Amino acid sequence: SRVTRLWDILGGHGRRSLVFAVPPTYPPPSGMSGALVSCFLTPDAGSRFTFPPALREDLHRRFGPYIVDVEDFRTDDKPALLQRIRRMTDQHFRMAQWMMKELPWDLFMMVDMGLDRFHHGFWKYIDPRHPKYRRGNPFEGEGAAYYGMLDAWIGRLVDEAPRDSAVIIVSDHGAKRHLAGVGVNEWRSEEQTSEH
């Protein structure tokens, strides 16, 4: 069943929302008061990932094909991964900035998935307390650099928002070094196999 979302409530009161990459927004709604670009659950850039549907072609023409998510973010090819994360983050913020400037809105909401992908790929390189951290590794300063990129983009969006805007920055979950894990399903399967 469909749940009522914040932008649905606002739309019911005559307010317009811009929603960018907020999970789970694929497939996009068939109608809303405002505009939406769906999240990382979008199958690919050829999918219908916007409302209104015509927004898709406008974004592609201005910014290239939508980078839905960072491909293969668990790869060992860290230089290529870092480039893909930065490219996606930059494209998403440029798209969002254009939407903020060109489309009418009362609520603007955006999620940056690049930070999640960065943490998955680079935590052991940036956290000195991680057991696999090695001082002097080639990615040691990339955390500060990526956070700096995000801070600069957020600053641009805030500067361009109306002066009376309320700005809220939140995290959907924390991140920390991963020391160990148990795959309960795999463990149980092995236990059942050894019992026979």
C-alpha positions as CSV (number, residue, x, y, z in Angstrom):
1,S,0.0,0.0,0.0
2,R,1.1,3.5,-0.7
3,V,2.1,5.6,2.3
4,T,1.6,9.4,2.5
5,R,4.9,11.2,2.2
6,L,5.8,14.6,3.3
7,W,5.5,16.0,-0.2
8,D,2.1,14.5,-0.5
9,I,1.0,16.3,2.7
10,L,2.4,19.6,1.5
11,G,0.9,19.1,-2.0
12,G,-2.5,18.7,-0.3
13,H,-1.9,22.2,1.1
14,G,-0.9,23.8,-2.2
15,R,2.8,23.6,-1.6
16,R,5.4,22.4,-4.1
17,S,8.3,20.1,-3.4
18,L,11.5,19.3,-5.1
19,V,12.7,15.8,-4.1
20,F,16.1,14.5,-5.3
21,A,17.3,10.9,-4.9
22,V,15.4,10.3,-1.6
23,P,15.1,6.6,-1.0
24,P,12.8,4.9,-1.8
25,T,11.3,7.0,-4.6
26,Y,11.5,4.6,-7.5
27,P,9.3,4.3,-9.4
28,P,8.5,8.1,-9.3
29,P,4.9,9.1,-8.6
30,S,2.5,9.6,-11.5
31,G,1.5,12.9,-10.0
32,M,2.6,15.3,-7.3
33,S,2.9,19.0,-6.6
34,G,6.4,19.7,-7.7
35,A,9.2,17.6,-9.2
36,L,11.1,14.4,-8.3
37,V,14.2,12.6,-9.3
38,S,14.1,9.0,-8.0
39,C,16.8,7.3,-5.9
40,F,19.5,4.6,-6.3
41,L,16.8,1.9,-6.7
42,T,16.2,3.2,-10.2
43,P,17.2,0.4,-12.6
44,D,19.2,2.6,-15.0
45,A,19.3,6.0,-16.7
46,G,17.0,4.8,-19.4
47,S,14.2,4.2,-16.9
48,R,11.4,6.7,-16.1
49,F,13.0,8.2,-13.1
50,T,11.5,11.7,-12.9
51,F,8.2,13.4,-12.3
52,P,7.2,15.1,-14.4
53,P,8.4,12.6,-17.1
54,A,9.8,15.4,-19.3
55,L,12.2,16.4,-16.6
56,R,14.3,13.3,-17.4
57,E,15.2,14.5,-20.9
58,D,15.9,18.0,-19.7
59,L,18.4,16.7,-17.1
60,H,20.0,14.4,-19.5
61,R,20.5,17.2,-22.0
62,R,22.0,19.5,-19.5
63,F,24.0,17.1,-17.3
64,G,24.4,13.8,-19.3
65,P,22.8,10.5,-18.4
66,Y,21.7,10.3,-14.8
67,I,24.3,8.4,-12.7
68,V,21.9,6.4,-10.6
69,D,24.4,4.9,-8.2
70,V,28.2,4.2,-7.9
71,E,28.8,1.1,-9.9
72,D,30.8,-1.7,-8.1
73,F,31.4,0.3,-4.9
74,R,33.0,-2.7,-3.2
75,T,35.8,-2.9,-5.8
76,D,39.5,-3.1,-5.0
77,D,40.2,-0.6,-7.7
78,K,40.0,2.4,-5.3
79,P,41.3,5.1,-7.7
80,A,38.5,4.3,-10.2
81,L,36.0,4.1,-7.4
82,L,36.9,7.4,-6.0
83,Q,36.5,9.0,-9.4
84,R,33.1,7.4,-9.9
85,I,31.9,8.6,-6.4
86,R,33.1,12.2,-7.1
87,R,31.5,12.2,-10.6
88,M,28.1,11.0,-9.2
89,T,28.1,13.4,-6.3
90,D,29.1,16.4,-8.5
91,Q,26.4,15.5,-11.1
92,H,23.7,15.1,-8.5
93,F,24.4,18.4,-6.8
94,R,24.6,20.2,-10.2
95,M,21.2,18.7,-11.1
96,A,19.7,19.7,-7.7
97,Q,21.2,23.2,-7.9
98,W,19.6,23.7,-11.4
99,M,16.3,22.4,-10.2
100,M,16.4,24.7,-7.2
101,K,17.0,27.7,-9.4
102,E,14.6,26.8,-12.3
103,L,11.6,25.1,-10.7
104,P,9.2,26.6,-8.1
105,W,9.4,25.0,-4.6
106,D,8.4,25.3,-1.0
107,L,10.3,22.2,0.2
108,F,13.6,21.0,-1.2
109,M,14.9,17.6,-0.1
110,M,18.0,15.7,-1.3
111,V,19.9,12.6,-0.4
112,D,23.6,12.2,-1.3
113,M,24.3,8.5,-1.7
114,G,28.0,9.2,-2.5
115,L,28.9,9.5,1.2
116,D,27.5,6.0,1.9
117,R,29.5,4.6,-1.0
118,F,32.6,6.5,0.1
119,H,32.4,5.1,3.6
120,H,31.9,1.5,2.2
121,G,35.0,1.9,0.0
122,F,37.4,4.0,2.0
123,W,36.7,3.7,5.7
124,K,39.8,1.6,6.4
125,Y,42.0,4.1,4.6
126,I,40.8,7.2,6.6
127,D,40.2,5.9,10.1
128,P,43.5,5.5,12.1
129,R,41.7,3.2,14.6
130,H,40.6,0.8,11.9
131,P,42.7,-2.4,12.2
132,K,43.6,-2.4,8.5
133,Y,44.5,1.3,8.4
134,R,48.1,2.0,7.2
135,R,49.6,5.5,7.9
136,G,50.7,7.1,4.7
137,N,48.3,5.1,2.4
138,P,47.4,6.9,-0.8
139,F,43.8,7.6,0.3
140,E,44.5,8.9,3.8
141,G,43.4,12.4,3.0
142,E,40.4,11.5,0.8
143,G,37.9,11.6,3.7
144,A,38.7,15.3,4.4
145,A,38.7,16.0,0.7
146,Y,35.3,14.3,0.0
147,Y,33.7,15.9,3.1
148,G,35.1,19.2,1.9
149,M,33.4,18.7,-1.5
150,L,30.1,17.9,0.2
151,D,30.4,20.9,2.5
152,A,31.1,23.2,-0.4
153,W,28.1,21.9,-2.4
154,I,25.8,22.2,0.6
155,G,27.0,25.7,1.2
156,R,26.2,26.6,-2.4
157,L,22.7,25.3,-2.1
158,V,22.1,27.0,1.2
159,D,23.5,30.3,-0.2
160,E,21.1,30.1,-3.2
161,A,18.0,29.2,-1.1
162,P,15.7,32.0,0.0
163,R,17.0,33.8,3.1
164,D,14.1,32.7,5.3
165,S,14.7,29.0,4.5
166,A,15.0,26.6,7.4
167,V,17.9,24.2,6.7
168,I,18.1,20.7,8.3
169,I,21.0,18.4,7.6
170,V,20.6,14.8,8.8
171,S,22.2,11.4,8.5
172,D,20.0,8.4,7.8
173,H,22.6,6.2,9.6
174,G,26.0,6.5,11.2
175,A,29.2,4.9,10.0
176,K,32.2,3.4,11.9
177,R,34.9,0.9,11.5
178,H,33.7,-2.7,10.9
179,L,35.7,-5.1,13.1
180,A,33.7,-8.3,12.7
181,G,30.4,-9.8,11.5
182,V,28.5,-13.0,11.6
183,G,26.5,-14.2,8.6
184,V,23.7,-15.9,10.6
185,N,22.1,-17.6,7.5
186,E,25.5,-19.0,6.4
187,W,26.3,-20.1,9.9
188,R,23.0,-21.9,10.3
189,S,23.3,-23.5,6.9
190,E,26.7,-24.9,7.8
191,E,25.4,-26.1,11.2
192,Q,22.6,-28.0,9.5
193,T,25.0,-29.5,7.0
194,S,27.3,-30.7,9.7
195,E,24.4,-32.3,11.6
196,H,23.7,-34.7,8.8
